[in-house]
C-alpha cells in the first residue's frame, strides 16, 4: 500500500501557503482595480466617450468590456505568469514549456472572450428589459447557461485544450472494468477516454464529465501510468458516486439558490452605487465595475458555505466508492498516491479547510 511521502508533504504545505497568498493578492487586486475605475470616474468617463461615436447598446457594452477587461488582463498578467507557470515548475509539477503555456493562455483568452462577451450581452439585455426583477431573470439565465455549458464542455470546449483518445487495446481490460462499474452504478457513459495531461503536468486526475448523451469517463494519462487498475477503479467509483447521488442537480440547485440571493442583495446595493458614482442605472455599461465588486464580495462571503456543501457531497461519494468496490486498501492507496503526486496537503489547519477546501483533506 502506498504511504504518505513526508518530504512531499513539506513541499505541499509550502506550495499551499504560496497559492493562498497569491489568491489573496489576486482577489485584492481585482477589487482595487474595479474600485479605482468607479472612484476616479473613469468608468462613467469611458462610457460617455464611447457613447459619442458608438450606436447600439450591444456594441457599446462590448467595447467598454474590451477596454476594461483588457487593461485588467495586461496588469494581472505577471501574477498569472508566476502562479500558472513559474510556481508549478518550481515545485516540479509542470512539464510545460513556456511556448506551450503561452499558447494555452491565448486559447483560454479566446474562449473566455467569446463566452464572456456572449454572457455579458445577455446579462445587460436582462438588465435593460426586466425592471426591478432583473435579479430573478438573471438567476434563471445563469441556471440555463450552467446546464448548457455542462453538457457541451466535453465535446466543444475541453478538446480545445487537451487531446482525448479512446483507451484502445492496450488498456482494454481497464476500459471493460470501468464500463462494468458504470453499469453497476446505473450510469450510461459514451466511453472511456485518455487525456494527455502529461503534456502539461505530472499531476493525476480522473473525471466523469458531461450530461446525458455527452457523459464520458476521462482518465489522465498520468493516472493510467502511475496507478494500479484497482486504484483507478476506486477513484472512478468516487466520481460515479456523484452521479448516483445526483450531485450535479444538487450542486446546480444549491448554487442557483446562492446565486438568486446574491443577485437580490446586489440589486439592493446597486441602488446606492448608482447614486454614489453617477451611473445612469443598473443597465449602464459603466456599472460593470460596481457589479464586479459586489458579486466578488458576495462570492467571498459565501465561499465557506459553498465549500462546506461540496465537502458533504464529496464524503458521500467516498462512502459510495467504498461500498460499490469493497476495496478499502486500494481506495486508501489511490488517494494517498494522489496526495503525493499532486502535492495535496493532507492535514491543513481547520480554518484553511473551512475557507478554501471543496474536498475533505486526506487526514
Secondary structure, DSSP 8 states (H G I E B T S, - for coil): -----HHHHHHHHHHHHHHHHHHHHHHHHHHHHHHHHHHTSHHHHHHHHHHTT--SHHHHHHHHHHHHHHHHHHHHHHHHHIIIIIHHHHTT-B---HHHHHHHHHHHHHHHHHHHHHHHHHHHHHHHHSGGGHHHHHHHHHHHHHHHHHHHIIIIIHHHHS-EEE--GGGHHHHHHHHHHHHHTT---S-EEEE-GGGTBS---EEEE-SGGG-EEEEEHHHHHHS-HHHHHHHHHHHHHHHHTTHHHHHHHHHHHHHHHHHHHHHHHHHHHHHHTT-S-TT-GGGHHHHHHHHHHHHHHHHHHHHHHHHHHHHHHHHHHHHHH--HHHHHHHHHHHHHHHT--SS--HHHHHHH-SS----
